[in-house]
Amino acid sequence: MEKPIKNIAYDALVIGAGIAGGEAALNLANTGYKVLLVDKELSVGGKMIMLSKVFPTLDCSACITTPKVSEISRHPNITIFTGTEVSDIRKVSENEFTAKVIKQPRYVRIEDCTACQLCEKACPVNVRDQYQFGLIGRKAAFIPFSICSPKAAAIDIDSCTLCGACEKVCPTNCIDFTQEVEELNLHVKTVVVATGFDMFDAKKMPRYGYGQYKNVITALQMERELAPTRPFNTILRPGDGKVPDKIAYVLCVGSRDASVGNPICSQICCMYSIKQAQLLMGALPMADVTIYYINIRSFGKGFEEFYQQAKGMGVNFVKGKIGRISEKEGGNLILRYEDINEGKLQEAEHDMVILSTGVLPNKGIDKFFVNETLALDPFNFVGQSDMLASPAKTSIDGVFVAGTAVGPMDIPDTILSAGAASSEAISYLIKHP
């Protein structure tokens, strides 16, 4: 006998529980509307909760995000489904959408879990930790990260051997291997798309050596090394665990490059690299930090001052395009580059290289909608029907877009975008009760 499909109703469906989706959900909920917030990850907070600090103020990212996440999690008008993906959305009338969502089993009853980590300690299976971007390992029974929400364990069933060690030590008997995939039918009046962005896969540019040389990492991996919840006590290069003396940043990896399908500027790469460089100068005062760039785009409030501050701290800026990275015996790296100012090819040796990868749209957003067409822009971000007058409106009436689902932007602009999307959604709900 087939398991019956549950039908549930909300005023609004918000897809994506990052900073944009969370802000939009809060605004809707504070107005009195019932909101379902869904995210494919096991925690709300998106990418921001994983960052070290924010530019240009260098405020603690987790200190900003955690109270917001807590407010979202405790709000009586917000229901959160993590580990959940939207299958399809249909507009059935002027004020009603139906949506099918697939909720993956966590194999842990969240309401009973105390986050004691005994299951994690007992688990014999070791795998790479995706929340630490592969820098360290984790167990098949694990808590995603220290400040995740909900703060509960999960079982990586693809890696689990079903040995039962976690069940034996669980003091609340919350581990449940009988959980199954759950399919839910939703009835909502409006939809906010806040699916965020994806990062360019640096392996698509093999000349930089990512995935081949252990001491070539991405900027997101460096964020984890710099964050308060970092995996190591200091900055270490993954190849041998040594503290690096000469660190290089390579900007515009996978952005402003038509050859890899992303000709646009990602807007944030220059500034997050400069931010990390400043933090590295603080963490490793004797280190030599060099940023190889095409152009520095410091266009936002306080950005140029932030750039000049990094120069004053001793960060080296070299205007040049990296042609190739090779590895020496011992793990050091040789960067061959075109020095624009000198007008010649140069080589430089570094202990560690960080690739500042560009921003890409999340794929398949338009496939959510089966009987309406969600228009995309030429770069496959969600299209805006009226960029100036109503930037949150999409090609589907009643569907609004927030944050980096629209295109690359920094955190303040993301929050502003979420505010615009929630305001438009509230106006729509008032007009279509």
C-alpha positions as CSV (number, residue, x, y, z in Angstrom):
1,M,0.0,0.0,0.0
2,E,1.4,3.4,-1.0
3,K,2.1,5.9,1.7
4,P,-0.5,8.8,1.6
5,I,0.7,12.2,0.5
6,K,0.2,14.9,3.0
7,N,-1.5,18.1,2.0
8,I,-0.6,21.3,3.9
9,A,-1.4,25.0,3.4
10,Y,0.6,28.2,4.0
11,D,0.4,31.8,2.9
12,A,3.9,31.8,1.5
13,L,6.6,29.4,0.3
14,V,10.2,30.6,0.6
15,I,12.7,28.5,-1.3
16,G,16.2,28.8,0.3
17,A,17.0,29.5,3.9
18,G,20.1,31.6,3.5
19,I,20.4,35.2,4.6
20,A,18.0,36.3,1.8
21,G,15.4,33.6,2.3
22,G,15.5,33.9,6.1
23,E,15.1,37.7,5.9
24,A,12.1,37.4,3.5
25,A,10.5,34.7,5.7
26,L,10.9,36.9,8.8
27,N,9.3,39.9,7.2
28,L,6.4,37.9,6.0
29,A,6.0,36.2,9.4
30,N,6.2,39.4,11.3
31,T,3.3,40.7,9.2
32,G,1.2,37.8,10.4
33,Y,1.5,35.4,7.4
34,K,2.2,31.7,7.8
35,V,5.5,30.8,6.0
36,L,7.1,27.6,5.0
37,L,10.8,27.9,4.6
38,V,12.6,25.1,2.8
39,D,16.2,24.4,2.2
40,K,18.1,21.4,0.7
41,E,20.8,21.6,3.4
42,L,20.6,20.3,6.9
43,S,20.8,23.7,8.5
44,V,19.4,27.2,7.9
45,G,21.8,30.1,7.4
46,G,23.2,29.4,4.0
47,K,26.7,30.3,3.1
48,M,26.9,33.4,5.4
49,I,26.8,31.3,8.6
50,M,30.0,29.6,7.4
51,L,32.0,32.8,6.8
52,S,34.7,34.3,9.0
53,K,34.0,38.0,8.9
54,V,32.2,40.4,6.6
55,F,33.7,43.2,4.5
56,P,34.4,46.1,4.8
57,T,33.6,46.3,8.6
58,L,35.2,43.0,9.6
59,D,32.2,42.2,11.8
60,C,31.9,38.6,12.9
61,S,29.7,36.8,10.3
62,A,28.5,34.1,12.7
63,C,27.7,36.8,15.4
64,I,25.4,38.5,12.9
65,T,23.8,35.3,11.5
66,T,23.3,33.2,14.6
67,P,20.8,35.5,16.3
68,K,18.9,35.9,13.0
69,V,18.8,32.1,12.5
70,S,17.6,31.7,16.1
71,E,14.8,34.2,15.5
72,I,13.8,32.4,12.4
73,S,13.8,29.0,14.1
74,R,11.7,30.2,17.0
75,H,9.1,32.3,15.1
76,P,5.6,30.9,15.6
77,N,4.6,31.8,12.0
78,I,7.6,30.1,10.3
79,T,7.8,26.3,9.7
80,I,11.2,25.1,8.6
81,F,11.9,22.0,6.4
82,T,15.6,21.3,6.1
83,G,16.9,18.5,3.8
84,T,14.0,19.3,1.5
85,E,13.8,20.1,-2.2
86,V,11.1,21.5,-4.3
87,S,10.0,19.1,-7.1
88,D,7.5,21.2,-9.0
89,I,5.3,24.3,-8.6
90,R,2.0,24.9,-10.4
91,K,-0.1,28.1,-10.5
92,V,-3.7,26.9,-10.3
93,S,-5.4,30.2,-9.8
94,E,-4.8,33.9,-9.2
95,N,-4.2,33.4,-5.5
96,E,-3.1,29.7,-5.3
97,F,0.0,27.7,-6.1
98,T,0.5,24.0,-5.5
99,A,3.9,22.7,-4.9
100,K,5.4,19.3,-4.4
101,V,8.3,19.0,-2.0
102,I,10.5,16.0,-1.2
103,K,11.7,15.8,2.4
104,Q,14.7,13.5,2.8
105,P,15.0,11.4,5.9
106,R,17.5,12.6,8.5
107,Y,17.3,9.2,10.3
108,V,17.2,11.2,13.6
109,R,14.1,12.6,15.3
110,I,15.1,16.2,15.7
111,E,12.7,16.9,18.5
112,D,14.3,14.2,20.7
113,C,18.0,14.8,19.8
114,T,20.0,16.6,22.5
115,A,23.1,17.1,20.3
116,C,25.2,15.2,22.8
117,Q,27.5,13.9,20.0
118,L,27.7,10.4,21.5
119,C,26.6,8.9,18.2
120,E,29.4,10.8,16.4
121,K,32.0,9.5,18.9
122,A,30.7,5.9,18.5
123,C,30.5,5.9,14.7
124,P,33.4,3.9,13.1
125,V,33.0,5.5,9.6
126,N,35.1,8.4,8.5
127,V,34.3,10.6,5.5
128,R,35.2,14.1,4.2
129,D,33.2,16.9,5.9
130,Q,31.4,18.9,3.2
131,Y,30.6,21.6,5.7
132,Q,34.3,22.2,6.2
133,F,34.8,21.9,2.4
134,G,36.8,18.7,2.7
135,L,39.6,20.1,5.0
136,I,38.9,17.6,7.7
137,G,36.9,14.4,8.1
138,R,33.6,13.7,10.0
139,K,31.7,10.6,10.9
140,A,28.7,9.1,9.1
141,A,26.7,10.0,12.2
142,F,27.3,13.7,12.6
143,I,26.2,17.2,13.6
144,P,26.7,19.4,10.5
145,F,28.6,22.1,12.3
146,S,28.8,23.6,15.7
147,I,26.3,26.5,15.2
148,C,23.9,24.7,12.9
149,S,20.1,25.1,13.2
150,P,18.4,22.8,14.0
151,K,21.2,21.6,16.4
152,A,20.7,17.9,15.8
153,A,22.5,14.9,14.5
154,A,22.0,13.4,11.1
155,I,23.0,10.0,9.5
156,D,24.8,10.0,6.2
157,I,23.0,6.9,5.0
158,D,25.2,6.6,1.9
159,S,28.3,6.2,4.0
160,C,26.6,4.4,7.0
161,T,27.4,0.7,7.4
162,L,24.3,0.1,9.6
163,C,26.5,-1.3,12.4
164,G,24.1,0.1,15.0
165,A,26.8,1.7,17.2
166,C,25.1,5.0,17.2
167,E,21.7,3.5,18.3
168,K,23.4,1.7,21.2
169,V,24.9,4.9,22.7
170,C,22.0,7.3,22.0
171,P,20.5,8.3,25.4
172,T,17.2,9.5,24.0
173,N,16.7,6.7,21.4
174,C,16.2,9.4,18.7
175,I,18.0,7.5,15.9
176,D,15.4,6.0,13.6
177,F,16.5,4.1,10.5
178,T,12.9,3.4,9.5
179,Q,12.4,7.0,8.3
180,E,11.6,7.3,4.7
181,V,11.5,10.0,2.0
182,E,8.4,12.1,2.6
183,E,6.4,13.7,-0.2
184,L,4.3,16.7,0.6
185,N,1.8,18.7,-1.4
186,L,1.7,22.4,-0.5
187,H,-1.0,25.0,-1.2
188,V,0.4,28.5,-1.0
189,K,-0.6,31.9,-2.2
190,T,2.8,33.3,-3.1
191,V,6.4,32.1,-3.7
192,V,9.7,33.7,-2.9
193,V,12.7,32.3,-4.7
194,A,15.9,32.8,-2.6
195,T,18.0,29.9,-3.9
196,G,21.2,31.8,-3.6
197,F,24.3,31.1,-5.8
198,D,26.8,28.4,-6.5
199,M,30.5,28.8,-6.7
200,F,32.5,28.1,-9.8
201,D,34.2,24.7,-9.8
202,A,37.9,25.4,-9.9
203,K,38.6,22.0,-11.3
204,K,37.2,23.3,-14.6
205,M,40.4,25.3,-14.9
206,P,43.1,22.6,-14.6
207,R,46.0,24.9,-15.2
208,Y,45.5,26.2,-11.7
209,G,46.0,22.8,-10.2
210,Y,43.0,22.6,-7.9
211,G,42.3,19.0,-7.1
212,Q,45.8,18.1,-8.2
213,Y,48.0,20.1,-5.8
214,K,46.9,19.9,-2.1
215,N,48.2,23.4,-1.3
216,V,45.9,25.0,-3.9
217,I,42.6,25.7,-2.2
218,T,39.5,27.9,-2.8
219,A,38.6,31.0,-0.9
220,L,35.6,29.2,0.7
221,Q,38.1,26.7,2.2
222,M,40.2,29.6,3.5
223,E,37.0,31.1,5.0
224,R,36.7,27.9,7.1
225,E,40.4,28.2,8.2
226,L,39.8,31.8,9.3
227,A,36.3,31.3,10.9
228,P,35.8,31.1,14.7
229,T,34.5,27.6,14.2
230,R,37.5,26.7,12.1
231,P,38.8,23.1,11.9
232,F,42.4,24.0,12.9
233,N,43.8,26.2,15.7
234,T,45.8,28.3,13.1
235,I,46.2,28.6,9.4
236,L,47.7,25.4,8.0
237,R,48.3,24.3,4.4
238,P,46.5,21.0,3.8
239,G,49.4,19.3,2.1
240,D,51.6,18.8,5.1
241,G,50.0,20.8,8.0
242,K,52.7,23.5,8.0
243,V,52.1,27.2,8.6
244,P,52.5,29.0,5.3
245,D,54.9,31.9,4.9
246,K,54.1,33.0,1.4
247,I,50.4,33.0,0.4
248,A,49.0,34.0,-3.0
249,Y,45.5,34.9,-4.1
250,V,44.4,34.4,-7.7
251,L,41.4,36.6,-8.6
252,C,38.8,36.1,-11.2
253,V,38.9,32.3,-11.3
254,G,35.8,31.4,-13.3
255,S,34.5,34.9,-13.6
256,R,35.0,37.5,-16.3
257,D,35.9,34.5,-18.5
258,A,33.8,33.6,-21.5
259,S,35.9,30.5,-22.1
260,V,34.4,28.9,-19.0
261,G,30.9,30.2,-19.6
262,N,30.9,33.0,-17.1
263,P,31.7,36.4,-18.7
264,I,30.3,38.6,-15.9
265,C,32.1,40.0,-12.8
266,S,31.1,38.3,-9.6
267,Q,31.3,41.6,-7.7
268,I,32.4,40.1,-4.4
269,C,35.6,38.3,-5.2
270,C,38.0,41.3,-4.9
271,M,36.6,42.4,-1.6
272,Y,36.4,38.9,0.1
273,S,40.0,38.3,-1.0
274,I,41.1,41.6,0.4
275,K,39.2,40.8,3.6
276,Q,40.9,37.4,3.9
277,A,44.3,39.0,3.2
278,Q,43.8,41.4,6.1
279,L,42.7,38.6,8.4
280,L,45.8,36.6,7.4
281,M,48.1,39.5,8.1
282,G,46.6,39.5,11.6
283,A,46.7,35.7,12.1
284,L,50.2,35.3,10.5
285,P,52.0,38.7,11.1
286,M,55.2,37.4,9.4
287,A,53.5,36.0,6.3
288,D,53.9,37.5,2.9
289,V,50.4,37.8,1.2
290,T,50.1,38.6,-2.5
291,I,47.0,39.2,-4.5
292,Y,47.2,38.7,-8.3
293,Y,44.4,40.6,-10.0
294,I,43.1,41.9,-13.4
295,N,41.3,44.9,-11.9
296,I,40.3,45.7,-8.4
297,R,36.6,46.6,-8.3
298,S,36.1,48.4,-5.1
299,F,32.8,50.1,-5.9
300,G,30.7,49.9,-2.7
301,K,30.6,52.1,0.4
302,G,33.9,51.9,2.2
303,F,35.3,49.4,-0.3
304,E,38.1,51.7,-1.7
305,E,39.2,52.7,1.9
306,F,39.2,48.9,2.7
307,Y,41.4,48.3,-0.3
308,Q,43.8,51.1,0.6
309,Q,43.9,49.8,4.2
310,A,45.0,46.3,3.0
311,K,47.9,48.0,1.0
312,G,48.8,49.9,4.2
313,M,49.0,46.6,6.1
314,G,51.5,45.3,3.7
315,V,49.4,43.2,1.3
316,N,51.1,43.0,-2.1
317,F,49.0,43.7,-5.2
318,V,50.3,42.5,-8.5
319,K,48.4,43.4,-11.7
320,G,48.7,40.3,-13.8
321,K,47.0,37.3,-15.3
322,I,48.1,33.9,-14.0
323,G,48.9,31.5,-16.9
324,R,49.8,28.4,-15.0
325,I,50.5,26.9,-11.6
326,S,52.9,24.1,-11.1
327,E,54.1,22.2,-8.0
328,K,57.6,21.8,-6.7
329,E,58.9,18.9,-4.7
330,G,57.9,19.6,-1.1
331,G,54.5,21.1,-2.0
332,N,55.5,24.7,-2.8
333,L,53.9,26.2,-5.9
334,I,55.3,28.2,-8.9
335,L,53.0,30.8,-10.4
336,R,53.7,31.8,-14.0
337,Y,52.0,35.1,-14.8
338,E,52.0,38.1,-17.1
339,D,53.1,41.2,-15.1
340,I,51.0,44.0,-16.7
341,N,53.0,46.8,-15.2
342,E,56.4,45.4,-16.1
343,G,55.1,44.1,-19.5
344,K,56.8,40.7,-19.2
345,L,56.3,37.1,-18.0
346,Q,57.3,36.4,-14.4
347,E,57.4,33.5,-12.0
348,A,56.9,33.5,-8.3
349,E,57.0,30.9,-5.6
350,H,54.4,30.5,-2.9
351,D,53.7,28.1,-0.1
352,M,50.0,28.2,-0.6
353,V,47.6,29.5,-3.3
354,I,44.0,30.5,-2.8
355,L,41.7,30.6,-5.8
356,S,39.1,33.4,-5.6
357,T,36.3,31.6,-7.5
358,G,33.4,33.4,-9.1
359,V,29.6,33.3,-8.5
360,L,27.3,31.2,-10.6
361,P,23.5,30.8,-10.6
362,N,22.0,27.7,-9.1
363,K,20.8,25.5,-11.9
364,G,17.3,24.3,-12.5
365,I,15.4,27.1,-10.8
366,D,13.2,27.6,-13.8
367,K,12.4,23.8,-13.8
368,F,10.4,24.3,-10.6
369,F,7.5,25.8,-12.5
370,V,5.7,23.3,-14.7
371,N,2.8,25.2,-16.2
372,E,4.3,28.7,-16.2
373,T,7.6,30.0,-17.5
374,L,10.0,31.5,-15.0
375,A,12.2,33.7,-17.3
376,L,15.9,33.8,-16.7
377,D,18.3,36.5,-17.7
378,P,21.1,35.9,-20.3
379,F,23.4,34.6,-17.6
380,N,20.8,32.2,-16.2
381,F,20.0,34.1,-13.0
382,V,16.3,34.7,-12.3
383,G,15.0,37.5,-14.6
384,Q,13.5,40.7,-13.2
385,S,10.3,41.8,-15.0
386,D,11.0,45.5,-14.0
387,M,14.5,46.0,-12.7
388,L,13.9,49.6,-11.7
389,A,10.3,49.9,-10.4
390,S,9.8,46.4,-9.0
391,P,13.1,44.5,-8.9
392,A,11.7,41.5,-7.0
393,K,9.0,40.7,-9.5
394,T,9.5,37.8,-11.9
395,S,7.8,36.8,-15.1
396,I,5.2,34.8,-13.0
397,D,2.6,36.9,-11.1
398,G,2.8,36.0,-7.4
399,V,6.4,34.7,-7.7
400,F,9.2,37.0,-6.3
401,V,13.0,36.7,-6.2
402,A,15.4,37.7,-3.5
403,G,19.2,37.8,-3.0
404,T,21.8,36.3,-5.3
405,A,19.2,34.3,-7.2
406,V,18.9,37.6,-9.1
407,G,22.7,37.9,-9.7
408,P,25.9,38.5,-7.8
409,M,25.7,40.9,-4.8
410,D,27.2,41.5,-1.4
411,I,25.4,40.8,2.0
412,P,23.9,44.3,2.5
413,D,22.5,44.3,-1.0
414,T,21.2,40.8,-0.4
415,I,19.3,41.9,2.7
416,L,17.8,44.9,0.8
417,S,16.8,42.5,-2.0
418,A,15.1,40.2,0.5
419,G,13.2,43.2,1.9
420,A,12.0,44.2,-1.5
421,A,10.9,40.6,-2.3
422,S,8.9,40.3,1.0
423,S,7.3,43.7,0.5
424,E,6.2,42.8,-3.0
425,A,4.9,39.4,-1.6
426,I,3.0,41.1,1.2
427,S,1.4,43.5,-1.3
428,Y,0.4,40.6,-3.5
429,L,-1.2,38.7,-0.5
430,I,-3.2,41.8,0.4
431,K,-4.5,42.1,-3.1
432,H,-5.2,38.3,-3.4
433,P,-6.4,37.2,0.1
